[in-house]
Amino acid sequence: MKHTIFTLLVLFSLTAYGQINISTSSFYHETFDNISITTRTMPADTKIDKPAAVRTVGAYSAAFTQMNRAGGNGMLSDAGNGNYLFSAGDPATASDKAVGFLSSSTNTKSGNLYIYFKNNGSTPIKSLSIQYNIEKYRNGSNPKGYTVQLYYSTDGNNWTSMGDNFKTTFSKDDDSNGYSTAPGISIPLNAVFNLPAAVAGNENFYLAWNYSVTSGTDTYDAQALGIDDIRVTANSTLPVKLAGFSAEFVANTSRLGWTTVSEQNNKGFEILRSGNGTDFISIGWVKSHAADGNSAYGLNYSFTDFSPLPGTSYYQLQQTDINGTIEKSEIRAVDGKLDPEKSIMVYATDNEVKVQVYSAKKQIAKLQLFNLLGQKIYESIASMEQGQNYQTLPVALNNGIYVVSLAQGVDSTRKKFVK
């Protein structure tokens, strides 16, 4: 990630004001990558705390300037609660960092990341374009799941929720294990917040990211979540604002649909897909329906993925404007139960048979090859990893019709093919 960036349009003087200066001709960008793993000291005018009550935002003035813990790859299920400097990798050496929290059953029932701003321009700030990533560094089997919600304040004490556009919620996991390669999941958020009242020149405002259990008061088996890559722009609107983005599984396809509220210089949308919610590839492009990329009213879009992944497919829209700037949507997951034959593919050559198999989990499988009379030609025991697997059967076949059978636990799949 890039280091902390400030626009060259304005000179920030943190010591003079004691806040982060921002105006309508500037933006603020914080990656947290420059934080020392030794001292874990927060950047200037950012603070952190860990209230003892769920879903509680505290006071900026009473918050801390240092984090008490560090984490990254392989977080333990019994890792200590607290404020964390997270690292994408080994905390001792990784350069990509984030700030976050981990609850226990009795402590750190909430966690808050605060940033203190001052409008040092003469033009009132009426809206904020805010981008950031929420990253998961450890699973959590708490049945209520965990949420990060963004709040706004003009005094650092009284807070207003910024609504669902600035809320990221994770449902429960099957375990409370860390990731061998952290973070396991990163969800981008990008939206515009219209301020309740304009912030005039020389006035202050605050932002607070609150981490806590989604509902209830039990905070055991928590997820470790971090906030990263924060970018705040004053009086800026997104080139495209989405009214909705949906994805559903229909007739062995994933059907995506989205609607824009308005469009400004919109070139179009790239369709991204992932099998794990983290690593995305492009599978298609939909051009803006507006002739010149501009529309003052909403437009409807759709895309069909005719070859979704077995199991869960994750989808994201990457909007590109005419100048090449990109914005990413929220992620949508589609749980597809494909035709069983689509989980196994067979390619026969003159000297061997290649089999591509999707396995829902790591397990041992029996692979058999039969001719059309039901006579077994070949059999082997294969170790399957979760995801796609590739097996080669050292069998030379005559032209004809054959059947590959795959038994994985109690599940059995048969695929007929022609040589």
C-alpha positions in Angstrom: 0.0 0.0 0.0 1.0 3.6 -0.5 2.2 5.7 2.4 0.1 8.3 4.0 -0.8 10.9 1.3 -2.0 14.5 1.6 -2.9 16.5 -1.5 -0.5 19.2 -2.6 -3.3 21.7 -2.9 -3.0 22.6 0.8 -0.3 22.6 3.4 -1.2 20.7 6.5 0.1 22.2 9.8 -0.8 19.7 12.5 1.0 21.3 15.3 -0.6 24.7 14.7 -4.2 23.5 15.0 -4.0 20.2 16.8 -6.3 18.6 14.2 -6.0 17.2 10.7 -6.7 20.1 8.3 -9.0 19.4 5.4 -10.9 21.7 3.0 -12.8 21.6 -0.2 -9.5 21.7 -2.1 -7.9 18.8 -0.3 -8.3 15.2 0.9 -7.0 13.0 3.7 -5.5 9.6 3.2 -4.2 7.3 5.9 -2.9 3.7 5.4 -1.4 3.2 8.9 1.6 1.6 7.2 4.1 4.0 9.0 3.1 2.9 12.5 6.0 1.4 14.4 5.5 -2.2 15.5 7.6 -1.4 18.6 5.8 1.6 19.9 2.4 1.1 18.2 1.8 4.8 18.4 -1.2 6.2 16.5 -0.8 8.8 13.7 -1.2 12.4 14.7 -4.8 13.3 15.6 -6.1 9.8 15.5 -6.9 7.9 18.7 -8.2 4.6 19.9 -10.1 3.1 22.9 -11.9 0.0 24.1 -15.1 0.7 26.1 -16.4 -1.9 28.5 -19.9 -1.7 27.0 -21.2 -3.1 23.7 -21.8 -0.7 20.7 -20.5 2.3 22.6 -18.6 5.2 21.2 -16.6 7.1 23.8 -15.0 10.5 23.9 -12.1 11.6 21.7 -10.5 13.5 24.5 -10.3 10.4 26.7 -9.1 8.0 24.1 -5.5 6.6 23.8 -2.7 7.3 21.4 -1.1 3.8 21.6 -2.4 0.3 20.8 -1.7 -2.5 23.3 -1.3 -5.5 21.0 -0.1 -6.6 17.6 -1.4 -9.4 15.3 -1.2 -10.7 11.8 -0.7 -14.2 10.3 -1.9 -17.1 12.4 -3.8 -15.4 15.2 -4.6 -17.8 18.0 -8.2 -18.7 19.0 -7.2 -17.6 22.6 -5.5 -14.3 21.5 -5.8 -11.5 24.0 -8.4 -8.8 23.7 -7.6 -5.2 23.0 -6.6 -2.6 20.5 -4.5 -4.0 17.7 -1.9 -3.0 15.2 -2.7 -5.6 12.5 -0.2 -6.6 9.8 -0.8 -8.3 6.5 1.8 -11.0 7.3 4.3 -11.4 10.1 3.8 -8.4 12.5 7.6 -8.1 12.9 8.3 -7.5 9.2 5.1 -6.8 7.2 4.8 -3.3 5.8 1.0 -3.3 5.2 -0.8 -2.4 8.4 -4.3 -1.7 9.8 -5.8 -0.6 13.1 -8.4 -2.8 14.8 -9.8 -4.7 17.7 -10.6 -8.0 19.3 -13.2 -8.6 22.1 -13.1 -11.1 24.8 -16.0 -12.3 26.9 -15.3 -9.7 29.5 -13.2 -6.9 28.0 -13.0 -4.7 24.9 -16.7 -5.1 24.3 -16.4 -2.2 21.9 -13.4 -0.6 20.1 -13.3 2.8 18.5 -10.9 4.4 16.0 -11.2 8.3 16.1 -10.0 10.9 13.7 -10.2 14.7 14.5 -10.6 17.1 11.5 -10.6 20.9 11.1 -12.0 22.8 8.0 -9.1 25.2 7.4 -10.7 26.6 4.2 -13.2 29.3 3.7 -15.9 27.2 1.9 -18.3 25.3 4.2 -18.0 21.5 4.0 -21.4 20.0 3.2 -20.6 16.4 2.4 -17.8 13.9 2.8 -16.8 11.2 0.3 -15.3 8.4 2.5 -13.5 5.2 1.4 -12.0 2.5 3.6 -11.5 -1.2 3.9 -12.7 -3.5 6.7 -10.3 -6.5 7.1 -10.8 -9.7 9.0 -7.7 -11.1 10.8 -9.4 -13.9 12.8 -12.7 -15.8 12.5 -15.2 -15.7 15.4 -17.9 -18.2 16.2 -20.0 -15.8 18.2 -23.5 -16.4 16.9 -24.4 -12.7 16.6 -21.4 -11.8 14.4 -19.5 -8.5 14.5 -20.1 -5.1 12.9 -18.0 -2.0 12.2 -20.2 1.2 12.1 -19.0 4.7 11.2 -20.2 7.7 13.4 -20.0 11.5 13.0 -19.6 14.2 15.6 -18.9 17.9 15.8 -17.6 17.9 19.4 -16.0 14.4 19.8 -18.5 13.5 22.5 -22.0 13.2 21.0 -22.2 10.9 18.0 -24.5 10.3 15.1 -24.6 7.0 13.2 -23.8 7.5 9.5 -26.2 4.7 8.6 -26.1 1.4 6.6 -24.0 2.9 3.8 -21.2 3.0 6.4 -21.8 -0.3 8.1 -19.9 -3.6 7.6 -21.3 -6.7 9.2 -19.8 -10.2 9.4 -22.0 -13.2 10.2 -20.7 -16.0 12.6 -17.9 -18.3 11.5 -17.6 -22.0 12.1 -14.5 -21.5 14.3 -12.4 -18.8 16.0 -9.1 -19.5 14.1 -6.7 -17.0 12.6 -5.6 -17.0 8.9 -2.3 -18.5 7.8 -2.2 -15.5 5.4 -3.8 -12.4 6.9 -6.1 -10.7 6.4 -8.5 -13.5 5.3 -11.1 -11.1 4.0 -11.0 -7.4 3.0 -14.3 -5.6 2.2 -14.1 -2.1 0.6 -16.6 0.6 1.4 -17.1 3.8 -0.6 -20.0 6.2 0.0 -20.9 9.8 0.4 -22.2 11.3 3.7 -24.3 14.5 3.6 -23.5 16.4 6.8 -26.5 17.2 9.1 -25.2 20.8 9.1 -22.4 22.4 7.0 -19.0 22.6 8.7 -17.9 26.3 8.3 -14.3 27.5 8.1 -12.3 26.9 11.3 -14.9 24.5 12.6 -14.1 21.0 13.7 -15.7 17.5 13.1 -14.8 14.0 14.1 -15.2 10.5 12.7 -15.4 7.3 14.8 -15.3 3.6 13.5 -17.1 1.5 16.2 -16.4 -2.2 16.4 -18.6 -4.5 18.5 -20.9 -7.5 18.5 -23.8 -7.0 16.1 -26.5 -7.6 18.7 -26.8 -8.8 22.3 -24.2 -8.4 25.0 -22.2 -11.6 24.8 -18.7 -10.8 23.2 -17.0 -14.2 23.5 -15.5 -15.9 20.4 -15.1 -12.6 18.7 -13.8 -11.8 15.2 -10.7 -9.7 14.9 -11.4 -6.8 12.5 -9.2 -4.0 11.3 -9.8 -0.6 9.5 -7.4 0.3 6.7 -6.8 2.6 3.7 -9.0 5.5 4.9 -9.6 8.3 2.4 -11.8 11.4 3.2 -12.6 14.0 0.6 -14.6 17.2 1.4 -17.5 18.2 -0.8 -16.9 15.4 -3.3 -19.5 13.1 -4.8 -18.9 9.7 -6.3 -19.0 9.6 -10.1 -21.6 6.8 -9.8 -24.0 6.2 -6.8 -25.6 2.8 -6.6 -29.1 2.4 -5.4 -28.7 -1.4 -5.1 -26.6 -4.3 -6.2 -28.0 -7.9 -6.1 -26.9 -11.3 -7.1 -28.8 -14.6 -7.2 -28.4 -18.2 -8.4 -30.9 -19.0 -11.2 -30.9 -22.1 -13.4 -27.2 -22.9 -12.9 -26.2 -19.2 -13.5 -25.4 -16.2 -11.3 -27.6 -13.3 -12.3 -26.4 -9.8 -11.2 -28.4 -6.7 -11.2 -27.7 -3.1 -10.1 -29.2 0.3 -10.4 -27.6 3.7 -10.3 -29.1 6.8 -8.8 -27.1 9.1 -11.1 -23.9 9.0 -13.2 -21.1 11.4 -13.8 -18.4 10.6 -16.4 -19.1 6.9 -16.1 -17.3 4.7 -18.6 -18.8 1.4 -17.3 -18.6 -1.5 -14.9 -16.1 -4.4 -14.8 -17.5 -7.5 -13.2 -15.2 -9.2 -10.7 -15.6 -12.7 -9.3 -13.8 -14.6 -6.5 -14.0 -18.0 -4.9 -12.8 -16.8 -1.5 -14.1 -13.2 -1.2 -10.5 -11.8 -1.4 -8.8 -12.7 -4.7 -10.9 -11.4 -7.6 -10.6 -11.7 -11.4 -12.4 -9.9 -14.2 -15.1 -11.9 -16.0 -16.9 -9.3 -17.9 -17.6 -5.6 -18.8 -20.8 -3.6 -19.0 -20.7 -0.2 -20.7 -22.5 2.8 -19.2 -26.0 3.1 -20.6 -25.7 6.8 -20.7 -24.4 7.9 -24.1 -21.8 10.3 -22.7 -21.4 8.7 -19.3 -23.6 11.3 -17.6 -27.2 10.8 -16.3 -29.2 12.8 -13.8 -31.5 9.8 -13.2 -31.2 6.2 -12.4 -30.3 3.5 -14.9 -30.7 -0.3 -14.6 -28.0 -2.9 -15.4 -27.6 -6.7 -15.5 -25.0 -9.3 -16.1 -25.2 -13.1 -16.2 -22.3 -15.4 -15.2 -23.0 -18.6 -17.2 -20.2 -20.5 -15.5 -20.3 -19.7 -11.7 -17.9 -21.5 -9.4 -19.1 -24.6 -7.6 -20.1 -23.7 -4.1 -19.9 -20.0 -3.3 -19.1 -17.3 -5.9 -18.3 -13.7 -4.7 -19.1 -10.8 -7.0 -18.0 -7.1 -7.0 -18.5 -4.2 -9.4 -15.6 -2.1 -10.3 -16.8 1.2 -11.8 -14.4 3.2 -14.0 -14.9 6.8 -15.0 -13.8 8.4 -18.2 -10.6 9.6 -16.6 -9.6 6.1 -15.5 -10.5 6.5 -11.8 -12.1 3.4 -10.3 -14.5 2.7 -7.4 -15.5 -0.7 -6.1 -18.9 -1.8 -4.8 -19.7 -3.9 -1.9 -19.3 -7.7 -2.3 -22.2 -10.0 -3.0 -22.1 -13.8 -2.4 -24.0 -16.4 -4.4 -24.4 -19.9 -3.0 -24.9 -22.1 -6.0 -25.8 -25.8 -6.1 -24.6 -26.7 -9.6 -25.7 -29.7 -11.6 -23.5 -32.4 -10.1 -22.0 -33.2 -13.5 -20.6 -29.6 -13.6 -18.3 -30.4 -10.6 -16.3 -32.9 -12.6 -14.8 -32.4 -16.1 -13.0 -35.0 -18.2 -10.5 -34.6 -21.0 -9.3 -37.8 -22.8 -6.1 -37.9 -24.9 -4.5 -40.9 -26.7 -2.5 -42.0 -23.7 -4.3 -40.7 -20.6 -7.5 -39.3 -19.1 -7.3 -35.9 -17.3 -10.0 -35.3 -14.7 -10.8 -31.9 -13.1 -12.7 -32.2 -9.9 -14.2 -29.7 -7.5 -14.2 -30.7 -3.8 -16.1 -28.8 -1.1 -13.5 -29.7 1.5 -10.2 -31.5 2.0 -11.0 -35.2 1.9 -10.1 -38.6 0.4 -12.0 -39.7 -2.7 -12.3 -42.8 -4.8 -11.9 -42.3 -8.5 -13.1 -45.0 -10.9 -13.4 -45.4 -14.7 -15.9 -47.6 -16.4 -16.8 -48.5 -20.0 -20.4 -48.4 -21.2 -21.0 -52.0 -20.2 -20.2 -51.1 -16.6 -16.8 -52.8 -16.5 -14.3 -51.1 -14.3 -11.2 -50.1 -16.3 -9.3 -48.1 -13.6 -9.5 -47.2 -9.9 -7.4 -45.0 -7.6 -7.6 -43.3 -4.2 -7.0 -39.5 -4.4 -6.4 -36.8 -1.8 -8.6 -33.9 -2.6 -8.0 -30.3 -1.5 -10.8 -27.8 -1.0 -11.5 -26.2 -4.4 -10.4 -27.4 -7.8 -8.3 -30.6 -8.1 -6.6 -32.2 -11.1 -6.0 -36.0 -11.5 -4.4 -37.9 -14.4 -5.4 -41.5 -15.1 -2.7 -43.4 -17.0 -5.1 -45.1 -19.3 -5.2 -45.4 -23.1 -8.8 -45.7 -24.3 -10.3 -46.8 -27.6 -12.9 -44.5 -29.1 -16.2 -44.9 -27.3 -18.4 -43.8 -24.4 -17.0 -44.0 -20.8 -18.0 -43.0 -17.3 -15.9 -41.5 -14.5 -17.2 -42.0 -11.0 -16.1 -40.0 -8.0 -17.0 -40.9 -4.4 -16.2 -38.3 -1.8 -17.5 -39.3 1.6 -21.3 -40.0 1.2 -21.4 -38.0 -2.0 -21.0 -39.7 -5.4 -20.8 -38.0 -8.8 -20.7 -39.7 -12.3 -19.6 -38.0 -15.5 -20.2 -39.6 -19.0 -17.8 -38.6 -21.7 -16.8 -39.6 -25.2 -13.3 -40.5 -26.4 
